[in-house]
Amino acid sequence: MNALRVLIVEDEVIIAADLGYTLQSMGYSVTGTVRSGEAALESVAKTPPDLVLMDINLDGKLDGIETADAIHTTRDIPVIYLTAYADKLLLERAKITGPYGYLIKPYDERELRSVVEMAWYKHSLDKKIRESEDKFRALTENTPDILFSMDMDGVVTYISPQVNKYGFLEDEILGKKLRRIIHAADADRVERTMMHEMEKGAQFISEFRILDKWGAIFWFEVRCFLRIDISGTPVGIYGILRDISVRKNAQDAMNIANKKLNLLNQITRHDILNTITGLLGCVDMAKATQSATEKDQLLDDIKHLTRVIQNQITFTREYQEVGVHEPQWQNANAIIDTVTASFSKSGIAISADFDTIEIYADPLLEKVFYNLIDNAIRHGGRITRISISARVRDNDLILVFRDDGIGIEDNQKLEIFKRGVGKNTGMGLFLTAEILEITGIRIEEKGIYGKGACFEIRIPNGTWRYCRE
């Protein structure tokens, strides 16, 4: 093992010589003896030592504290200060440079050895700790997951930089509850169940949404573990946040696909076949009857049934598009302008008055707005106007479509959103509800029968935002 190399920075020649002799007698190697800070910096650059014995009061422009600070800007070399004065202010100033020990002159050989050995041991230990921290930092900064720790009160004590991806700075979260980044609709549930499970000593696993700084929603899986001290007492919580949005979207897409497949099969195998059976029956009766009046009636029935089949097939084409493409942020005002232009010749006054907003929904959102206006015009009776407004309730956005038509009877307010219910195919409002449901948006009819229909679309917090300028 090579001898520890020591640089002596001391402006008193006799003390410097004595230090050099003593250190060498102890088995250490002396790389040089200099009297000024400037000379010390040159020596360190030319022959880097393992440790520096630094007198605080030196010849030259730099004192020992300034010299030590300059060394630390380029080198990781431990410094032990030498001083004849244990002045409090001087020691406070020296502390800033992170010394590994102090020697008060005069000193004895035993004290010198112990201070040097302890300084080198502590520096070696600190180096290992820094290397360990660097490895941990490299791991936490390069893993795609967000790593965090909390105390037993649920206050975040560490969170990895990956949280920046979602628009949050570490300092915004440290010292606060994790719920700060959890979607408001999930925060109470997660916080309550997490702390309950942790108190029992169990591992906690859950899924929830995070709302990023720009209003987008991400799904995360969280896994938490108790941190135990040597006495077995829980002192904190370690956790991992993993973005599972892709997996969640795939699961949702699979569920939507299965639901659509079952419904489309039902329509083609049941509804259309039943209609065709009725159609064939009308054909047979038309062929068998001798009455011109009855034949004309049957031909009208055949025409009607044919249009029913046509509408059913049209619906299957429209329905198969639901959930095919990922939801996206859409300007609701621009969509309404486009839709209302389609009804410019209807004679109905259509107005929309609310701040510009964006809604996170299926790309078929335009179909939703079209269906609501079309449904009002078709079934509103005496309708003369349609108004579209918006308001905020409990952080959710309520988008309201109101008309002055006949309205909807109380016993039909829920039924109208079911497939097959309605005066025509009964598919329009069903399709509307299906499109909205993909991103958790609900629709209800809240109008008063005889005074007009009122459809309220409730858009959850996190799936709407005021339009960015």
QUIKA-V610289 format. One record per run of one state. SS is the DSSP state (alpha for helix, beta for strand, coil for the rest). FROM is the first residue (numbers start at 1). LEN is the number of residues. If there is no record, write none. Layout:
ss:SS from:FROM len:LEN
ss:SS from:FROM len:LEN
This chain:
ss:coil from:1 len:4
ss:beta from:5 len:5
ss:coil from:10 len:3
ss:alpha from:13 len:13
ss:coil from:26 len:3
ss:beta from:29 len:6
ss:coil from:35 len:1
ss:beta from:36 len:1
ss:alpha from:37 len:10
ss:coil from:47 len:4
ss:beta from:51 len:5
ss:coil from:56 len:3
ss:beta from:59 len:1
ss:coil from:60 len:4
ss:alpha from:64 len:9
ss:coil from:73 len:5
ss:beta from:78 len:6
ss:coil from:84 len:4
ss:alpha from:88 len:8
ss:coil from:96 len:5
ss:beta from:101 len:4
ss:coil from:105 len:4
ss:alpha from:109 len:34
ss:coil from:143 len:3
ss:beta from:146 len:5
ss:coil from:151 len:4
ss:beta from:155 len:5
ss:coil from:160 len:1
ss:alpha from:161 len:6
ss:coil from:167 len:3
ss:alpha from:170 len:4
ss:coil from:174 len:3
ss:beta from:177 len:1
ss:alpha from:178 len:4
ss:beta from:182 len:1
ss:coil from:183 len:1
ss:alpha from:184 len:16
ss:coil from:200 len:4
ss:beta from:204 len:8
ss:coil from:212 len:5
ss:beta from:217 len:12
ss:coil from:229 len:5
ss:beta from:234 len:10
ss:coil from:244 len:1
ss:alpha from:245 len:44
ss:coil from:289 len:3
ss:alpha from:292 len:28
ss:coil from:320 len:8
ss:beta from:328 len:4
ss:alpha from:332 len:10
ss:coil from:342 len:7
ss:beta from:349 len:4
ss:coil from:353 len:4
ss:beta from:357 len:5
ss:coil from:362 len:3
ss:alpha from:365 len:15
ss:coil from:380 len:5
ss:beta from:385 len:9
ss:coil from:394 len:2
ss:beta from:396 len:8
ss:coil from:404 len:6
ss:alpha from:410 len:3
ss:coil from:413 len:2
ss:alpha from:415 len:3
ss:coil from:418 len:10
ss:alpha from:428 len:10
ss:coil from:438 len:4
ss:beta from:442 len:4
ss:coil from:446 len:2
ss:beta from:448 len:1
ss:coil from:449 len:3
ss:beta from:452 len:1
ss:coil from:453 len:1
ss:beta from:454 len:6
ss:coil from:460 len:4
ss:beta from:464 len:3
ss:coil from:467 len:3
